[in-house]
Amino acid sequence: MSELTAQTQDRSAITQRRNKLLIGFVGALAVIAALIAAYWIFYGSRFVSTDNAYAAVEIAQVTPSVSGTIAEVRVKDTQAVKTGDILVVIDPTDARLNLAQAEAELGRAIRRVKGYVANDLGLGAQVAAREAEEKRAAAQLESAVADFERASIDLKRREALITSGSVSGDELTRAQSTYATAKASLAAAKASASQAQANRTATLGSKEANAVLIAGVAEENNPEIALARAKRDQAAIDLERTVIRSPVDGVVAKRQVQLGQRVQAGTTLLSVVPIQEMHVDANFKEGQLEKVRIGQVATVTADIYGSSVTYHGVVEGFSAGSGSAFAAIPAQNATGNWIKVVQRLPIRIRLNADELQANPLKAGLSMAVRIDTSKLAN
């Protein structure tokens, strides 16, 4: 009996120890869960992260503004360049000839406009001469009218006296001849007066037409000179553009131009990547973006350096649409076999310039981004 009681007591002690262990384990789990919950509530929930992120930059495409044959190529891929460094030189022969032609045309335009001014003075003098001729013709017409009236009266008198024999036939003939001469002179004077008036009107028209070419502007601002000067300036600019310079500091990439190649304006020759202006495009799931705002701080790591290098950045902006919205073949969600897919929205992260200089990045490198939604950049 005592042996059975001992066995029962042993089993009871084992059960008690098991229960204590179980309670201790459950208690430990509860504490761990509480710690995890507290960590998440008070700290972990502040952060959103993704490794679907890549280094990116606004790449400068170098294209010529003028057509021509490549005379020099002074850079190669991976070469670092500064703003203003000469990259490519186009043969300037055609551009120089165009500039010389434009300068000659400008000189001709200046002389032509000066001719308009001089011609205006000459036409003014001609108008005065035509007015004098018109007055002289008018005076001659008055004289011819007087002679005609006198000859007409003399002829009528002699015709009235011829029947009485007081006037001889020869005298009547002379009177008739004088009348005919005076009549012809009157017609000629009328024609001269009309011609003088027409000449004056024509000369006035020529003066007005010439005045239109120079009216309202100074000689150096005349439209013909301004047009020729603009063409000269354009030719000078085209000559300058035969020397193609780097628009930004960066590294040469995707060089496609070769010596002797004939290129057209707008043809891509090469690219310059401004690695000092690198940023990160982080593709977050749409469900992660509830608390993300512009200006929040972010920490970024690059696979190329690992966790030993950390970049500090700021949320700079959100893309206007998800990646699928700008796809070449966007999803047709209106179809009956639609399946919901979690979308990702690109967010732009601006990186610290000093950190970039210390640890340069290249476009397209894989990155990992962590955003603190509770903290804004200073």
C-alpha positions in Angstrom: 0.0 0.0 0.0 2.8 2.3 0.9 4.5 1.4 -2.4 1.4 2.5 -4.4 1.1 5.7 -2.5 4.8 6.5 -3.3 4.2 5.9 -7.0 1.2 8.2 -6.9 3.1 10.9 -5.2 5.9 10.6 -7.8 3.4 10.9 -10.7 1.8 13.9 -9.0 5.2 15.6 -8.6 6.1 15.0 -12.2 2.7 16.4 -13.3 3.3 19.5 -11.2 6.8 20.1 -12.6 5.4 19.6 -16.1 2.6 22.1 -15.5 5.1 24.6 -14.1 7.3 24.2 -17.1 4.3 24.5 -19.4 3.1 27.6 -17.6 6.6 29.0 -17.7 6.9 28.3 -21.4 3.5 29.8 -22.1 4.4 32.8 -19.9 7.7 33.2 -21.8 5.8 33.1 -25.1 3.4 35.7 -23.9 6.2 37.9 -22.8 8.0 37.5 -26.1 4.7 38.2 -28.0 4.1 41.2 -25.8 7.7 42.5 -26.5 7.2 41.9 -30.3 3.9 43.6 -30.2 5.3 46.5 -28.2 8.3 46.7 -30.6 5.9 46.7 -33.6 3.5 49.2 -32.1 6.0 51.7 -30.8 8.9 51.2 -33.3 8.6 48.7 -36.1 5.3 50.0 -37.5 7.0 53.3 -38.2 9.1 51.8 -41.0 8.3 50.5 -44.5 11.0 48.9 -46.6 11.6 47.2 -49.9 14.5 45.7 -51.9 12.7 46.4 -55.2 14.7 49.5 -55.7 17.4 50.7 -58.1 19.8 53.5 -58.5 18.7 56.0 -61.3 19.7 59.3 -62.7 18.6 61.8 -65.3 20.9 60.8 -68.2 22.0 63.6 -70.6 21.6 62.6 -74.3 24.2 64.4 -76.4 22.9 65.2 -79.8 24.2 67.7 -82.5 22.2 70.8 -83.4 23.7 70.9 -86.9 24.4 68.3 -89.5 27.9 67.4 -90.7 30.8 65.1 -90.8 32.5 64.1 -87.5 36.1 65.5 -87.5 37.1 64.6 -83.9 35.9 62.4 -81.1 37.7 63.3 -77.9 36.0 60.9 -75.4 35.4 57.2 -74.9 33.1 55.2 -72.8 33.6 55.3 -69.0 35.6 58.6 -69.3 34.8 61.2 -66.7 34.0 64.7 -68.1 33.2 68.1 -66.7 30.6 70.6 -67.9 31.9 72.4 -71.0 34.5 69.7 -72.0 34.7 69.1 -75.7 33.2 65.8 -76.6 32.9 65.8 -80.4 33.9 68.2 -83.2 31.9 68.4 -86.5 33.8 69.6 -89.6 33.2 73.4 -89.5 33.9 74.1 -93.3 30.2 74.3 -94.3 29.3 76.4 -91.3 32.2 78.8 -92.0 31.0 79.3 -95.6 27.4 79.8 -94.4 28.6 82.4 -92.0 30.7 84.2 -94.7 27.6 84.2 -97.0 25.4 85.5 -94.2 27.8 88.3 -93.4 28.0 89.3 -97.1 24.2 89.3 -97.3 24.1 91.6 -94.2 26.5 94.0 -95.8 24.4 94.0 -99.0 21.2 94.7 -97.0 22.9 97.6 -95.2 23.9 99.1 -98.5 20.5 98.5 -100.0 18.8 100.3 -97.1 21.2 103.2 -97.4 20.2 103.3 -101.1 16.6 103.6 -100.0 17.4 106.6 -97.8 19.4 108.3 -100.6 16.7 107.5 -103.1 14.2 109.1 -100.9 16.1 112.4 -101.1 16.4 112.1 -104.9 12.7 111.3 -105.3 11.9 114.4 -103.2 13.9 116.5 -105.6 12.2 114.9 -108.5 8.8 115.7 -107.0 9.8 119.4 -106.7 11.0 119.3 -110.4 7.7 117.7 -111.5 5.7 120.4 -109.6 7.7 123.1 -111.4 7.1 121.4 -114.7 3.4 121.2 -113.9 3.3 124.9 -113.1 5.2 125.7 -116.4 2.8 123.5 -118.4 -0.2 125.3 -116.7 1.3 128.7 -117.7 1.8 127.5 -121.3 -1.7 126.2 -121.4 -3.0 129.6 -120.2 -0.9 131.3 -123.0 -2.1 128.9 -125.6 -5.8 129.5 -124.5 -5.2 133.3 -124.9 -3.6 132.9 -128.3 -6.4 130.6 -129.5 -9.1 133.0 -128.3 -7.4 136.0 -130.1 -6.9 134.0 -133.3 -10.6 132.9 -133.2 -11.7 136.5 -132.7 -9.5 137.7 -135.6 -10.8 135.0 -137.9 -14.4 135.8 -137.1 -13.8 139.5 -137.9 -12.2 138.9 -141.2 -14.8 136.4 -142.2 -17.5 139.0 -141.5 -15.6 141.6 -143.6 -14.7 139.4 -146.6 -18.1 140.0 -148.3 -17.7 143.7 -148.2 -14.3 143.6 -149.8 -12.6 145.3 -146.8 -10.4 142.3 -146.2 -8.4 140.6 -148.9 -8.4 136.9 -149.5 -4.8 136.7 -148.6 -5.4 138.3 -145.2 -8.2 135.9 -144.5 -6.0 133.0 -145.4 -3.4 134.2 -142.9 -6.0 134.6 -140.2 -7.3 131.1 -140.8 -3.7 129.8 -140.7 -3.1 131.6 -137.4 -6.3 130.2 -136.0 -5.3 126.6 -136.9 -1.8 127.1 -135.4 -3.3 128.5 -132.2 -5.7 125.6 -132.0 -2.9 123.1 -132.4 -0.8 124.9 -129.9 -3.7 124.8 -127.4 -4.1 121.0 -127.9 -0.3 120.6 -127.4 -0.4 122.7 -124.2 -3.3 120.7 -122.8 -1.4 117.4 -123.5 1.8 118.9 -121.9 -0.2 119.9 -118.8 -1.7 116.5 -118.5 1.7 114.8 -118.9 3.2 117.1 -116.3 0.5 116.2 -113.9 0.9 112.5 -114.6 4.6 112.8 -114.1 4.2 114.5 -110.8 1.7 111.8 -109.6 4.0 109.0 -110.7 7.0 110.6 -108.9 4.9 111.1 -105.8 3.9 107.4 -105.9 7.5 106.3 -106.3 8.5 108.5 -103.3 5.7 107.1 -101.1 6.6 103.5 -102.1 10.2 104.1 -101.2 9.2 105.8 -98.0 7.3 102.7 -96.9 10.6 100.8 -97.0 12.3 103.1 -94.5 9.4 104.6 -92.5 9.0 104.2 -88.8 12.4 102.7 -87.9 16.0 103.8 -87.7 18.3 102.7 -90.5 20.0 100.0 -88.3 16.6 98.6 -87.3 15.2 98.3 -90.8 13.5 94.9 -91.3 15.8 93.9 -94.2 18.9 94.6 -92.1 17.3 92.9 -89.0 16.5 89.8 -91.1 20.0 89.6 -92.6 21.6 90.2 -89.1 19.4 87.4 -87.6 20.6 85.0 -90.4 24.2 86.1 -89.7 23.8 85.4 -86.0 22.2 82.0 -86.7 25.1 81.1 -89.0 27.5 82.2 -86.2 25.7 80.0 -83.7 25.7 77.1 -86.1 29.5 77.5 -86.4 29.8 77.4 -82.6 27.6 74.3 -82.5 30.1 72.3 -84.5 32.0 72.0 -81.3 29.8 69.7 -79.0 30.5 70.1 -75.3 29.4 68.2 -72.2 26.2 69.6 -70.7 26.9 68.2 -67.2 29.6 66.7 -65.1 29.5 62.9 -65.4 30.7 59.8 -67.1 30.5 59.0 -70.8 28.3 56.0 -71.7 26.8 54.4 -74.8 29.2 56.2 -77.2 27.8 55.6 -80.7 29.6 58.2 -82.8 32.7 57.4 -84.9 35.3 59.5 -86.7 34.2 60.4 -90.2 30.6 59.6 -89.6 28.0 61.8 -91.3 25.4 62.8 -88.7 22.1 64.6 -88.8 20.8 67.2 -86.3 19.2 65.3 -83.5 21.1 62.1 -83.9 22.1 60.6 -80.5 25.9 60.5 -80.3 26.5 59.5 -76.7 25.2 59.9 -73.2 26.7 61.6 -70.1 25.6 60.1 -66.8 25.8 62.6 -63.9 26.6 60.1 -61.2 26.9 62.8 -58.6 23.2 63.4 -59.0 22.1 59.8 -58.6 18.8 59.0 -56.8 16.9 55.9 -56.0 13.6 54.7 -57.5 12.0 52.5 -54.9 9.0 50.4 -55.9 6.8 50.0 -52.8 3.6 47.9 -52.6 0.5 50.0 -52.6 -0.4 48.7 -49.2 2.8 50.1 -47.7 2.2 53.7 -48.7 -0.6 54.7 -46.4 1.8 56.7 -44.1 4.5 57.6 -46.6 4.9 61.3 -47.3 7.2 63.6 -49.2 10.0 64.8 -46.9 10.3 61.7 -44.8 13.8 60.3 -44.1 15.1 57.1 -45.6 18.1 54.9 -45.2 19.4 53.1 -48.3 22.0 50.4 -48.8 23.5 49.2 -52.1 24.2 45.6 -53.0 27.5 46.7 -54.5 28.7 47.8 -51.0 26.6 45.7 -48.8 25.4 46.7 -45.3 28.8 48.4 -44.5 27.8 51.5 -46.4 24.5 53.3 -45.6 23.1 56.3 -47.5 20.7 58.7 -46.0 18.0 60.1 -48.2 14.7 61.9 -48.3 11.4 61.0 -50.0 11.4 63.5 -52.9 8.2 62.5 -54.8 5.8 59.8 -56.0 5.3 58.6 -59.5 2.1 59.6 -61.3 1.2 56.0 -61.8 2.2 52.4 -61.2 4.6 50.5 -63.5 1.7 48.6 -65.1 -0.1 51.9 -65.9 2.8 53.0 -68.2 3.5 49.5 -69.6 3.7 49.2 -73.4 0.8 46.7 -73.2 -1.2 47.8 -70.1 -3.3 45.2 -68.2 -6.9 45.0 -69.5 -8.6 44.9 -66.1 -12.1 45.2 -67.6 -12.0 41.7 -68.9 -14.0 38.9 -67.2 -10.9 36.9 -66.3 -9.4 39.6 -64.2 -7.1 38.6 -61.3 -6.1 41.3 -58.7 -2.4 41.8 -58.5 -0.8 44.0 -55.9 0.6 47.0 -57.7 3.9 48.8 -56.9 4.3 52.6 -57.1 7.8 54.1 -57.8 9.0 56.6 -55.1 12.0 58.8 -55.7 14.5 59.0 -52.9 17.1 61.9 -53.0 20.5 60.8 -51.6 23.0 62.8 -49.6 25.6 64.3 -52.1 28.5 63.9 -49.7 27.8 60.2 -49.2 27.4 59.8 -53.0 30.8 61.4 -53.6 32.4 59.1 -51.0 30.7 56.0 -52.4 29.6 56.5 -56.0 26.8 54.6 -57.5 26.0 53.6 -61.1 22.6 53.7 -62.8 20.6 50.5 -62.4 22.4 49.1 -59.3 20.1 47.2 -56.8 19.3 49.0 -53.6 17.3 48.4 -50.4 15.3 51.2 -49.0 13.8 51.8 -45.5 11.6 54.8 -44.8 10.9 56.2 -41.4 7.2 57.4 -41.7 7.4 59.2 -38.3 10.3 61.5 -39.1 10.7 64.3 -41.6 14.0 65.6 -42.8 15.3 68.8 -41.2 
